[in-house]
Amino acid sequence: MIDPNVAINAVEEDVAVALREQLPDGEGFALDDAFPGWADNPLSDSDSTAVVIPWRWDGRNAGLLGLAATRRPITVRGVTIVTEDRDELLCQRYVDWLPALSQAGIALFTRPIVELSTVYTDEELRETPELAEALDEIQRVRDQFGLSGTG
């Protein structure tokens, strides 16, 4: 069982190592306030062997991802999934780079995101066990946080 406060400390350290030098001179690490109520009801699996920590890092561009240092303020948002392996916490960090790069003055063009349901039927999607499990987990989270939509 992972203590959410211990997980938060591990995530803060992990994110700081990644972003501190690239985005100094700002608030730094904070829990992402885009997820109200998260601290009262942390997102975790049923056994609390994995905890999801939503975070943000605020700083000034001192060379984000090797780009020119513009000193522009940048907010990087992400989530980190914290798991435990042999009494060691492991952090899997997922970062939403598009808004951060936009704030840095970089424009990216990508292909549009296509809904899987426009390509595959629900039956075809559920034939893949991992996807069926993911769809069930998405629905569980939606139900837990009162979000609309179906998996």
C-alpha positions as CSV (number, residue, x, y, z in Angstrom):
1,M,0.0,0.0,0.0
2,I,1.4,3.4,-1.1
3,D,1.0,6.4,1.2
4,P,-0.2,9.2,-1.1
5,N,2.0,11.8,0.8
6,V,5.1,9.6,0.3
7,A,4.1,9.3,-3.4
8,I,3.7,13.0,-3.8
9,N,7.2,13.6,-2.3
10,A,8.7,11.0,-4.8
11,V,6.9,12.7,-7.7
12,E,8.1,16.1,-6.6
13,E,11.7,14.9,-6.6
14,D,11.3,13.1,-9.9
15,V,9.8,16.2,-11.7
16,A,12.3,18.5,-10.1
17,V,15.2,16.5,-11.4
18,A,13.7,16.7,-14.9
19,L,12.6,20.3,-15.0
20,R,14.5,22.4,-12.3
21,E,17.3,23.5,-14.6
22,Q,15.2,23.9,-17.7
23,L,12.5,25.9,-16.0
24,P,13.9,27.7,-12.9
25,D,12.7,30.9,-11.3
26,G,9.1,30.1,-10.7
27,E,6.8,28.3,-8.3
28,G,8.3,25.0,-9.3
29,F,6.3,21.8,-8.3
30,A,2.7,21.9,-7.2
31,L,-0.2,19.5,-7.3
32,D,-2.4,20.4,-10.3
33,D,-5.4,22.3,-9.1
34,A,-7.3,21.3,-12.2
35,F,-8.3,18.2,-10.3
36,P,-10.3,19.5,-7.3
37,G,-10.9,17.1,-4.5
38,W,-8.0,14.9,-5.6
39,A,-6.2,15.2,-2.3
40,D,-9.2,14.0,-0.4
41,N,-9.7,11.1,-2.7
42,P,-6.5,10.1,-4.5
43,L,-6.8,8.1,-7.6
44,S,-5.4,4.7,-7.0
45,D,-6.1,1.1,-7.7
46,S,-8.3,-0.9,-5.3
47,D,-5.3,-2.1,-3.3
48,S,-3.5,1.2,-3.3
49,T,-0.5,-0.4,-5.1
50,A,-0.5,2.4,-7.7
51,V,-1.3,6.0,-7.1
52,V,-1.8,8.7,-9.8
53,I,-0.4,12.2,-8.9
54,P,-1.5,15.1,-11.1
55,W,1.1,17.9,-11.0
56,R,2.3,21.0,-12.7
57,W,5.7,22.8,-12.8
58,D,5.9,26.6,-13.2
59,G,9.1,28.3,-14.2
60,R,10.9,30.5,-16.8
61,N,12.3,29.0,-19.9
62,A,16.1,28.6,-19.5
63,G,16.4,26.1,-22.4
64,L,13.3,23.8,-22.2
65,L,14.1,20.6,-24.1
66,G,17.3,22.2,-25.5
67,L,15.4,25.1,-27.1
68,A,16.6,28.7,-26.8
69,A,16.2,30.3,-23.4
70,T,13.5,32.9,-23.7
71,R,12.9,33.5,-20.0
72,R,9.1,33.2,-20.9
73,P,7.0,31.8,-18.1
74,I,6.0,28.2,-18.8
75,T,3.7,25.8,-17.0
76,V,4.2,22.1,-17.7
77,R,1.4,19.8,-16.6
78,G,1.5,16.0,-16.2
79,V,0.6,13.0,-14.2
80,T,2.8,10.5,-12.6
81,I,1.8,6.9,-11.8
82,V,3.6,5.7,-8.7
83,T,4.0,2.0,-8.2
84,E,6.0,0.0,-5.7
85,D,8.6,-2.7,-6.6
86,R,10.5,-4.4,-3.9
87,D,9.9,-1.6,-1.4
88,E,11.1,1.0,-3.9
89,L,8.7,3.6,-5.5
90,L,8.8,3.8,-9.2
91,C,7.5,6.9,-11.1
92,Q,6.1,6.8,-14.6
93,R,5.8,10.4,-15.7
94,Y,3.4,11.5,-18.5
95,V,3.7,15.1,-19.7
96,D,1.4,17.2,-21.8
97,W,4.1,18.9,-23.9
98,L,1.9,20.7,-26.4
99,P,0.8,23.6,-24.2
100,A,4.3,23.9,-22.7
101,L,5.9,24.1,-26.1
102,S,3.2,26.6,-27.3
103,Q,4.1,28.8,-24.3
104,A,7.8,28.5,-25.3
105,G,6.8,29.9,-28.8
106,I,6.9,26.5,-30.6
107,A,4.1,25.6,-32.9
108,L,3.5,22.0,-33.6
109,F,1.2,20.5,-36.2
110,T,0.0,16.9,-35.8
111,R,-2.6,14.6,-37.3
112,P,-6.1,14.9,-35.8
113,I,-7.0,12.4,-33.1
114,V,-9.4,9.9,-34.4
115,E,-11.9,8.2,-32.0
116,L,-11.3,4.5,-32.0
117,S,-15.1,4.0,-32.1
118,T,-15.1,5.5,-35.6
119,V,-12.7,2.8,-36.8
120,Y,-13.7,-0.2,-34.7
121,T,-16.9,-1.5,-33.2
122,D,-17.3,-1.9,-29.4
123,E,-17.2,-5.7,-29.9
124,E,-13.9,-5.4,-31.9
125,L,-12.4,-3.2,-29.2
126,R,-13.4,-5.5,-26.4
127,E,-11.7,-8.5,-28.1
128,T,-8.4,-7.0,-26.9
129,P,-8.2,-7.9,-23.2
130,E,-5.9,-5.0,-22.3
131,L,-8.1,-2.5,-24.1
132,A,-11.3,-4.0,-22.5
133,E,-9.6,-3.6,-19.1
134,A,-8.6,0.0,-19.9
135,L,-12.1,0.9,-21.0
136,D,-13.5,-0.6,-17.7
137,E,-10.9,1.4,-15.7
138,I,-11.8,4.6,-17.6
139,Q,-15.5,4.1,-16.8
140,R,-14.6,3.3,-13.1
141,V,-12.7,6.6,-12.9
142,R,-15.6,8.5,-14.6
143,D,-18.0,7.0,-12.1
144,Q,-15.7,7.8,-9.1
145,F,-15.4,11.5,-10.1
146,G,-18.8,12.0,-11.5
147,L,-17.6,12.6,-15.0
148,S,-19.9,12.1,-18.1
149,G,-19.1,9.7,-20.9
150,T,-19.0,6.0,-21.5
151,G,-16.2,3.6,-22.1
